């Protein structure tokens, strides 16, 4: 991750924003306000994110300052955001360029906001973190607890209805479709949510419940209900989910093939 050049992504965003205005002048205000009038990548990300959330009555000035504070206090967040941006470009054929998720894709936008909420949670500003979580849920229909631990290179495709509970862990380079739930199974406290290892592909509508482990590079079929551990490089499907076979890809998350191999 240390090899990521934020300056490169900032230059790409500016170039693509200018090209968008040339093709579609009606989007000039959006591109200018979100990108071309901003002074840095951090300012651009903060501006676009907070203006989305402010539609629900939040103070845009407070949110904007909070996002910039998080980016300055922990520059790693910006590198995670660029990895997420690149993951969308690499894995989503509907993504035209790095500007597209910034302006239009709520899965990417929700992840940006989660990363700031997670920063707040870890710095004992939990009320503000929970408030930000609630704004994200209202704005994007995505509900990620700020204590959840999510690595970089995440594709949250379409995103509507995605839920991740408090003790969820998602490792790097995971692809997740809409209506996936990473939830608990009752009123137990403590470590009670799923652990998703690197390279995993979670199909649309999959429900993974309890403190279970989805092994590295496993694949969970659409609509499945997972209640027990899934071994690495394994495909599971059904209600409840059962092992169907081994995955044929090195990394299902990168390949984005939703067929379940037997």
C-alpha positions as CSV (number, residue, x, y, z in Angstrom):
1,X,0.0,0.0,0.0
2,X,2.9,2.3,0.6
3,X,3.6,2.4,-3.2
4,X,0.2,4.1,-3.8
5,X,0.7,7.6,-5.3
6,X,-2.1,9.9,-4.1
7,X,-0.7,12.7,-6.3
8,X,-1.2,10.4,-9.3
9,X,-4.9,9.8,-8.4
10,X,-5.4,13.5,-7.8
11,X,-4.0,14.4,-11.2
12,X,-6.2,11.7,-12.8
13,X,-9.3,13.1,-11.1
14,X,-8.6,16.6,-12.3
15,X,-7.9,15.5,-15.9
16,X,-11.0,13.4,-16.0
17,X,-13.2,16.1,-14.5
18,X,-12.0,18.5,-17.2
19,X,-12.7,15.9,-19.9
20,X,-16.2,15.3,-18.5
21,X,-17.0,19.0,-18.7
22,X,-15.9,19.1,-22.3
23,X,-18.2,16.1,-23.1
24,X,-21.1,17.2,-20.9
25,X,-21.1,20.9,-20.0
26,X,-24.2,20.5,-17.9
27,X,-22.0,18.7,-15.3
28,X,-19.6,21.6,-15.1
29,X,-20.9,22.8,-11.7
30,X,-20.6,19.2,-10.2
31,X,-17.1,18.7,-11.6
32,X,-15.8,22.1,-10.6
33,X,-17.2,22.1,-7.1
34,X,-16.2,18.5,-6.4
35,X,-12.8,18.4,-8.1
36,X,-11.4,21.4,-10.0
37,X,-12.0,24.0,-7.3
38,X,-10.5,21.8,-4.6
39,X,-6.9,22.2,-3.5
40,X,-5.9,18.6,-2.8
41,X,-7.1,15.0,-3.0
42,X,-8.0,15.1,0.7
43,X,-10.1,18.3,0.2
44,X,-11.8,16.8,-2.9
45,X,-12.8,13.6,-1.0
46,X,-13.9,15.6,2.0
47,X,-16.0,18.0,-0.1
48,X,-17.8,15.4,-2.1
49,X,-18.5,13.1,0.9
50,X,-19.8,15.8,3.2
51,X,-22.0,17.4,0.6
52,X,-23.8,14.1,0.2
53,X,-24.3,13.7,3.9
54,X,-25.4,17.3,4.4
55,X,-28.6,16.6,2.6
56,X,-29.9,15.0,5.8
57,X,-29.5,18.1,7.9
58,X,-26.0,17.6,9.2
59,X,-23.7,20.6,9.6
60,X,-21.6,20.6,6.4
61,X,-18.9,22.8,8.0
62,X,-18.5,20.4,11.0
63,X,-18.4,17.3,8.8
64,X,-16.0,18.9,6.4
65,X,-13.6,19.8,9.2
66,X,-13.9,16.4,10.7
67,X,-13.1,14.6,7.5
68,X,-10.0,16.8,6.9
69,X,-8.9,16.2,10.5
70,X,-9.1,12.5,10.0
71,X,-7.1,12.6,6.8
72,X,-4.4,14.8,8.4
73,X,-4.3,12.7,11.5
74,X,-4.0,9.4,9.7
75,X,-2.8,9.7,6.1
76,X,-3.2,6.0,5.7
77,X,-6.9,6.6,5.3
78,X,-6.3,8.4,2.0
79,X,-4.2,5.5,0.7
80,X,-7.0,3.1,1.7
81,X,-9.4,5.3,-0.3
82,X,-7.2,5.2,-3.4
83,X,-7.0,1.4,-3.1
84,X,-10.8,1.2,-2.9
85,X,-11.1,3.6,-5.9
86,X,-8.8,1.4,-7.9
87,X,-10.6,-1.7,-6.9
88,X,-13.8,-0.3,-8.3
89,X,-12.1,0.5,-11.6
90,X,-10.5,-2.9,-11.9
91,X,-13.5,-5.0,-11.0
92,X,-16.6,-3.1,-12.0
93,X,-17.1,-3.0,-15.8
94,X,-19.6,-0.2,-15.3
95,X,-16.8,2.0,-13.9
96,X,-15.3,4.3,-16.6
97,X,-12.5,5.9,-14.7
98,X,-11.4,6.9,-11.1
99,X,-13.8,10.0,-11.3
100,X,-16.8,7.7,-11.7
101,X,-16.9,6.2,-8.1
102,X,-16.1,9.6,-6.6
103,X,-19.1,11.3,-8.2
104,X,-21.6,8.5,-8.6
105,X,-21.0,5.2,-6.8
106,X,-22.5,5.1,-3.3
107,X,-20.6,1.9,-2.3
108,X,-17.3,3.8,-2.7
109,X,-18.8,6.9,-1.1
110,X,-20.1,4.9,1.9
111,X,-16.7,3.3,2.4
112,X,-15.0,6.7,2.5
113,X,-17.4,7.8,5.2
114,X,-17.0,4.6,7.2
115,X,-13.2,5.1,7.2
116,X,-13.6,8.5,8.8
117,X,-16.2,7.1,11.3
118,X,-13.7,4.3,12.2
119,X,-11.0,7.0,12.8
120,X,-13.4,8.8,15.2
121,X,-14.3,5.5,17.0
122,X,-10.6,4.6,17.6
123,X,-10.0,8.1,19.0
124,X,-12.7,7.9,21.6
125,X,-15.1,10.2,19.7
126,X,-17.8,7.5,19.6
127,X,-20.9,9.7,19.7
128,X,-19.8,11.5,16.6
129,X,-18.8,8.2,14.9
130,X,-22.2,6.8,15.6
131,X,-23.8,10.0,14.3
132,X,-21.8,9.6,11.1
133,X,-22.9,6.0,10.8
134,X,-26.5,7.0,11.0
135,X,-26.0,9.7,8.3
136,X,-24.4,7.1,6.0
137,X,-27.3,4.7,6.6
138,X,-29.9,7.4,5.7
139,X,-27.9,8.6,2.7
140,X,-26.6,5.4,1.1
141,X,-28.7,2.6,2.6
142,X,-25.4,1.1,3.9
143,X,-25.0,0.4,7.6
144,X,-21.4,-0.2,8.8
145,X,-20.7,0.0,12.5
146,X,-17.7,2.4,13.0
147,X,-15.9,-0.3,15.1
148,X,-15.8,-2.8,12.3
149,X,-12.4,-3.3,10.8
150,X,-12.2,-3.1,7.0
151,X,-9.0,-3.2,5.1
152,X,-8.3,-1.6,1.7
153,X,-9.0,-2.7,-1.9
154,X,-12.7,-3.2,-1.2
155,X,-15.4,-3.2,-3.9
156,X,-18.8,-2.6,-2.4
157,X,-20.8,-3.0,-5.6
158,X,-24.2,-1.3,-5.8
159,X,-24.1,-1.4,-2.0
160,X,-27.8,-1.0,-1.2
161,X,-28.7,-3.0,2.0
162,X,-25.1,-3.8,3.0
163,X,-24.8,-4.3,6.8
164,X,-21.6,-4.9,8.8
165,X,-21.8,-5.3,12.6
166,X,-19.6,-4.0,15.3
167,X,-17.0,-6.8,15.5
168,X,-16.9,-7.5,11.7
169,X,-13.5,-7.9,10.1
170,X,-13.0,-7.6,6.4
171,X,-9.4,-8.2,5.1
172,X,-8.0,-6.6,1.9
173,X,-9.2,-7.2,-1.7
174,X,-12.7,-8.4,-0.9
175,X,-15.7,-7.9,-3.3
176,X,-19.2,-7.5,-1.9
177,X,-22.5,-7.3,-3.7
178,X,-25.6,-5.5,-2.5
179,X,-27.8,-6.8,0.3
180,X,-25.0,-8.7,2.0
181,X,-25.4,-8.9,5.8
182,X,-22.4,-9.5,8.1
183,X,-24.4,-9.9,11.3
184,X,-24.8,-11.5,14.7
185,X,-27.2,-14.3,15.6
186,X,-28.7,-13.1,18.9
187,X,-28.2,-10.8,21.9
188,X,-24.7,-12.0,22.8
189,X,-22.1,-9.3,23.3
190,X,-18.4,-9.5,22.5
191,X,-16.9,-10.9,19.4
192,X,-20.0,-12.0,17.5
193,X,-19.7,-11.0,13.8
194,X,-18.0,-12.6,10.7
195,X,-14.4,-12.5,9.7
196,X,-13.9,-12.2,6.0
197,X,-10.4,-13.1,4.7
198,X,-8.6,-11.7,1.7
199,X,-9.8,-12.4,-1.8
200,X,-13.3,-13.4,-0.9
201,X,-16.3,-12.8,-3.1
202,X,-19.7,-12.4,-1.4
203,X,-22.7,-12.8,-3.8
204,X,-25.7,-10.5,-3.7
205,X,-28.0,-11.1,-0.8
206,X,-25.7,-13.4,1.1
207,X,-26.3,-13.5,4.9
208,X,-23.3,-14.4,7.0
209,X,-24.3,-14.6,10.7
210,X,-22.2,-15.1,13.8
211,X,-18.5,-15.2,14.6
212,X,-17.7,-17.4,11.6
213,X,-14.7,-17.2,9.3
214,X,-14.9,-17.0,5.5
215,X,-11.6,-18.4,4.5
216,X,-9.2,-16.8,2.1
217,X,-10.3,-16.6,-1.6
218,X,-13.6,-18.4,-0.8
219,X,-16.8,-17.7,-2.7
220,X,-20.3,-17.3,-1.2
221,X,-23.2,-17.7,-3.6
222,X,-26.0,-15.2,-4.0
223,X,-28.8,-15.6,-1.5
224,X,-26.9,-18.0,0.7
225,X,-27.1,-18.1,4.5
226,X,-23.8,-18.9,6.1
227,X,-23.8,-20.1,9.7
228,X,-20.5,-21.9,10.0
229,X,-16.9,-21.4,8.9
230,X,-16.1,-21.6,5.2
231,X,-12.6,-23.1,4.3
232,X,-10.2,-21.2,2.1
233,X,-10.6,-21.6,-1.7
234,X,-14.1,-23.1,-1.3
235,X,-17.4,-22.3,-2.9
236,X,-20.5,-22.5,-0.7
237,X,-24.2,-21.9,-1.6
238,X,-27.7,-22.6,-0.3
239,X,-29.9,-22.1,2.8
240,X,-28.1,-23.0,5.0
241,X,-24.9,-22.8,2.9
242,X,-23.1,-26.0,2.1
243,X,-19.7,-26.6,0.4
244,X,-20.2,-27.0,-3.3
245,X,-16.6,-27.4,-4.4
246,X,-13.3,-25.6,-4.7
247,X,-12.9,-22.2,-6.3
248,X,-11.3,-22.3,-9.8
249,X,-9.8,-18.8,-9.5
250,X,-6.8,-17.6,-7.6
251,X,-8.9,-14.7,-6.2
252,X,-12.7,-14.8,-6.7
253,X,-12.9,-11.2,-5.5
254,X,-10.7,-10.0,-8.4
255,X,-12.3,-12.2,-11.0
256,X,-15.9,-11.3,-10.0
257,X,-17.3,-14.5,-11.5
258,X,-20.5,-15.5,-9.6
259,X,-20.8,-19.0,-11.0
260,X,-20.5,-21.6,-8.3
261,X,-18.1,-24.4,-9.3
262,X,-18.9,-28.0,-8.2
